Amino acid sequence: MNTQTNTPDLAAQLRADADEIIRQSIHAVLPDTAVARALAGVDFPGKIYLVAIGKAAWQMARAAVDNLPRPVESGIVITKYGHIGGKIPGCQLFEAGHPVPDQNSFSATQAAVELAKSAKEGDTILFLVSGGGSALFEQPLISGDEMQDITDQLLRSGADIVEMNTIRKRLSGVKGGRFGLICAPAQVYAIILSDILGDPLDMIASGPAVPDHSTCEDAFRIAEKYQLRLSDAAMDCLHKETPKELDNVRTVITGSVRELCHAAEQAAQSLGYTPIMLTDQLCCQAREAGSMLASILKTHVQDNRSLAFVAGGETVVRLTGKGKGGRNQELALGAAEGIAGIENAAVFSVGSDGTDGPTDAAGGYVDGNTCRKLAEAGLSAYDILENNDAFHALEKTGGLIITGPTGTNVNDVAVGLLKAE
């Protein structure tokens, strides 16, 4: 990473500290231990079937199979493209589209539905759920093309995950508690890796096996708010209420963004920083979150202390251009102008699943030299953000964070660092 000639060691140390905080934070929320803990001491009478959905589905399923008292009768694992790490005994493995469902999403979900229908009274369906399940686990009640179009409309409008799922669960035969009904009379033991702030069970992956707390009125309000283009068939779906009670499902949460933030705090402290938790409920525009972190760093730059300001959650991006990037990259770049010239400051943001938007980066990193590097390349942070092209800008400055798929998914964590000189 290029740095100003008078402070190469400081710039390099800031980046090394950021990389170590990222490494330790993600390691702390990997699902293996959490799934094993959720299964410890649980009795599963009858046959055991397994359905795992989401970005962390493969790793959760592997951990479950390793910790179950006996082999599964059969299993279905549905995850994002590139997220399968090898065979799992007794399981069929599927990769499908995310964040927009595709034909592979539909065919894999149908396989899971057929598995659930084969389970009898006294059997158990172990249902492993992680973020991304809304797109990956789908049986549309409208055409697949319209389902994809509505998802795209919601993404482009800047709708948050709760709003998106309120709409999508009503257009689906498996969301909003409907998969739980399909599993009956078998019992469902659901283990959830939460990717939504506050851990609302009916919203994580659109709550396939959870009684739905949202209403038709909520769905109509969101459709009107974002002026969604809906066919008559889609409008009819919004009128049909979802299940409000399920007596065959037991659910446990095994991880969340709060744990991710605490892990970031501990990692920063181990590197000599005083950690300061700002929030684990971050839910604003990505570039504004970056600007906020930069403002906080400027307030404390004269303290002459090593400080780490931690914010977890999930920001949103409003598309105004045609560039390439994701919310974490845009958050980082949104801080660049605010910390320009502050040589002991850095801001980074990373998605715990290892992928940020439609890119192979997990997030982005900027420091006090980033704007200078962009200017040398004839670029400005403002113009890049207007074109939503953070990926290519950070690629030029060495600011991309690449982890590869991590096997977990508990939202994002952003950190602002000040290192005592």
N, C-alpha and C positions, 0 to 999 in steps of 0.2 A: 504494500500500500504506500503510495507516494505521500510524503509529508513535507512540511516546511523544513528547510535545512537546519534551523536552529533548535527544533524540538522533535527530532525523529524518535528518540527514546520514549518521550511522553506519549506521542501519538500511537506508537506501536504498543505501548503498555495498556493504553485505554482500549484498543481493539482486542488485545489478548484478554483483558479482564472481561470485556463484553462476551467474547467467545466462551470463556469459562463459566460465566453466569448462565448463559444459554445452555451449555452442556449439562451443568448440574441441575438446572430447573427442569429440563425435559426429562432427564433420567429419573427425577423424583416422582414424576407423574406417569411413568410407563405402567401399563395395565397389569403386567404379570403378577406382581405382588398383591395388587388390589383385588384382582379376580380370585386369586388363591385365598385371600382373607374372606371374601364374600362367600366362598364355597365351604369354608372350614366348618365342620360340624353340622352341615345341612343334610338331612335325610331325603333321598329321592326314591320313593317307592315306584315299582313298575319300571317300564322301559324309559330310557332317557333319550330324548331327541334334542337336537341343538340347532338353533337358528341365530346367526350372528350378522349384524348389519352395521355399516358405518365405516369411516376411515380407519378405525382401530379394530375392525372386525376380525381380521386374520390373527392379530396378536392376542386378542381376547379369547378367540376360539382355541388357539394353541394352548394358552395358559389353562383354559377350562379342561380340555381333554387331558392335560398332564395332571390335573388335580382331582378329577372325578373318581369316585370309588370303583367304577367299572366303565367299560367302553360305551360310547353312544351307539344307539340303534342305527341312527343315521343323522347327518347334519348338513346344513346349507350355510355357506359363508359368502356374504355379498359385500364387496369392498370396492374402492376406487381403483381405476387403472394404475398398474404399477405398484400396488400395495400388497400383493401376495408374496410371501417369503418362502413358500415351499408347501409340500403336501401335509395334510393333517389327517390322521387316521379316522376313517369313518365319515369323512366330510367331502361334499362336493364344493369346489371353490369357484366363485364367479367374480369377474370384474365388470364394472358398469360405469355409467356416466355420472359426473359430478362437476359443477353444481346443477346442471340441467340433466334430468333423467333421459335415458335413451332406450333403444329396443332391448339392450342387454339388461337394463334395470327391470324392464317389464317381464322378460322371460325368466330371470333369476328369481324374481318375486313370486311368479307363478309356481316355480319349483318349491319355494318355501311354503306357499299355501297348500300345495298337495301334500307336503310332509306333515304339516299341522293337521290336516284332515285325516291323516292315517293314524294319528295318536288316539288311544282309547282312554276311557275313564280309568283312573289309577296311574296313568303314565304322566311323565313330566316333560314339558318343553322348556329347556333352558334357553332363554332369550337374552342375547348379549347385544346391547345397544350403545352406539357411540355416534358422535357428530357426523353429519353427512348422510345419515340414514334417510332423511326426507327425500333426497334425490335417488339414492341407491335402492330403496325399498319402495316400490311403487306398482300399484295396479290401478291405472286410471279409469275413472268412470266416464271420461270424455275421450276424445281421440288423443293419441300420443302426441301428435303434432300440436294440438291446442294446449295440452299440458306443458309442453316445452315452451310454447310461446308465452303462456301466462307466467311461468317461472322466470323467463327472460324479462318480461315486463316488470315484475317485482324487483328483480336484481337491478335493473337500470333505473328504477324509480328511487332507489335508496331505502326501500322498505327494510325494517329490521327483521331479525329471524323469527320473532314471535308473530309479527304481522304476516310474514310469508307462510308460516306453518298454519296459521288460522285459516288461510285460504286453501292451502294445498290439502289439508286433511279432509276438507269437504268434497274434494274432487277425486278422492281415492277410496278404493275398496279395502285398504289395509291400515289406513291411518286413523287417528282420532278414536282409538279403542277398538276399531273394527277387526284387527288381527286377533286381539284377545278373544273376541266372540268366535272367530273361526277356530281357535285352538280348543274351545270347549267341546267335550267335557273334560279334556285333559287339563291338568294344573300347569300354570306358567310361573316359572321363577325367573324374573327379569333382573339382570345386573346392568346398571346404567353408568356410563362414563359421560358426565354432563358437559355439554358445550354451550349452555345457555345461562345467562346471568340469573342468579337466584335459584337455579335448579328446578324450574317448573316441570314436573314430570310429564304433564300432558303436552308439552311443547318440544321436548327433546326428541329429535327425529319424528316430530309430529305425533308423538304418543301412540304408537301402534297398539300397545297393550295397556293403556292407561285411560280411565274415564276422562272424557273431554270436558274441560271447564269453560272453554270458549263457546259462544253461541252463534246462531245464525245472524243475529243483529250485529255482532262483532264483525263477521265476515262481510256483511253488506257495507258497513261503515268503512272498512279498509278498501273494498272495491271502489267505493265512491271517492275516497281520499286520493287514490292514485289513478283514478279515471281508467280503470282496467277495461280492456276490450274483451268481453265475454260473450260466448255464443248462448243461445237459448238453453242448450243442454247444460252448460256450465252454470247458468243462473238457476236452473232447476236444482242442481246439486247444492247450491248455497242455501236452498230452502229446506234441505233435509237435515234434521238434527242428528248429532253423533251420540254414541252410548254415554250415559252418565253414571252407570254402575257396572262393575265387573267383579264377580265373586270368585273367580278362578285364578286370580293373578296376585302374586306377591312380588314386591319391587324393592330393591336396595340400590342406593347410589354409591359408587365406588371411587369417584374422583371428580374434581371441579377446578375452576379457575382459581379459587381461593387457595387451594393447595399449591398450584403453580406459582402464585405470587409469594406465598410464604417460602417456597423453595428458592425463588429469586432473592428474597431478602437474606436468607441464610447464606446463599452463595456469595452475595456481595459482602456480607459481614466477614466471611472467611478470607476475603481478599483485602480487608482493611477499610472498607467503606462503612459508614453509618447508614443503615437502611431506613428509609422513611416510606411507609405505605400510604399512598395517596388514595387509591380506590381499587376494589376488585369488581366494580360495576361500571366500567368505562363503556359508554354507548353513544358517542357523538360522531361527527364527521372526522375521518382519519386525519386530514391535514390540520384541522383545528386542534385535535389532541396533540399533534406534534408541536404546534405553535405554543400550546399551553405548557408542555414540558420544557420547551426552550425558555419561556418566560420565567418559569420556576428556577431554572438553572441560572439565569441572569440575576435573579434576586439574591442568590446565595453565592455568587462567584467570588465575592470578597471575603467569604467566611474562612478561607484557607483551611478547609477540612475536606476530606474525601467523603462524599455523600452519594447515595444511590436512591433516587426517587422512583418508586415502583407503582405502575398502574396496570391493572389487568381488566380484561373484558373483551368486547368485540365492537370495533368501530365500523362505520359504513363509508362507502365511496359513492359520491354522486358523479356519474359519468358526464363529462363535458367535452371530452376529446376522444380520439381513436387510438391512443397509445396502449402500452402494455404495462401491467403492474398489478399490485394487490394492495389491500388496505394497510398491511404492515409496512410495505415499501413506501406508500404514500404518507403514512404517519411519520416515518423517519425523515423523508424529504421535506415534510411540512415544518420540521424543526431546524432545517439547515440554515435559513436566513437568520433565525433568531440567535443562533450560537456562532454565527460567522465571526471569525477572528478570535474566539475564545479558545485558546489552545489546550486548555485542560478540561474541556467539555465534550461530551458525546451523548447521542441519543440512539437507541436501537429499539426495534419492535420485531417480534417474531411470533409466528403461528406455531402452536405446540405440535400440530400434525406434520410440520415440515414442508407444507405447501401453502403459498400465499397467492390466492386468486388463480388465474390460468397460467401460472409460471412454475418453473422448477426451483424457485427461491423460497425460503421459509420466511424471509423478511428483509429488512434493510437497516443499514448503519450509516450514520453521518457524524462528523465531528466539526471542529472549528475551521478545518481546511476545505470542507466539501464545496462550499460556494466558490472559493478561489479556483478549485479544479474545474468546476463547471464553466466558470467564466473563461478560463484558458481554452476550453473546448468550444467557446462561442455560445454557451447555453446559460439560461437563467432558471433558477428553481421555480419561479412563478410561472413561466411559460410551460415548463415541463409538467407542473401540476395541472395547469389548465388543459393540457392534452392527455392527462392521466398516463404519462409515460415514465413513471418512476423507475421501472425496471431498467430501461436503457441508460438512464442517467446514472443510476447507482452502479451499473455495470462498468461505466466509464471511470468512476471514482473509486472502484474497489469496495463499494458499499453493499454489495449483495451478501446476504447470509444464506448459505447453502448447507442444509443438514441431510437432505434426502428424507423420504418418508420415515417417521419416527415410530409409528405404531400406536400413538395416543392422539387424543384430540380433546383438549379442555380449554378452548378459546386461545387468546393471545396474551402476551405480556410485553409491556413497553417499559423501558428503564432509561432515566436520564442520569448520567454519571458526571460528577465533578471530582477530579483527582487533585489532591493537594500537591503543589509543585515543590 
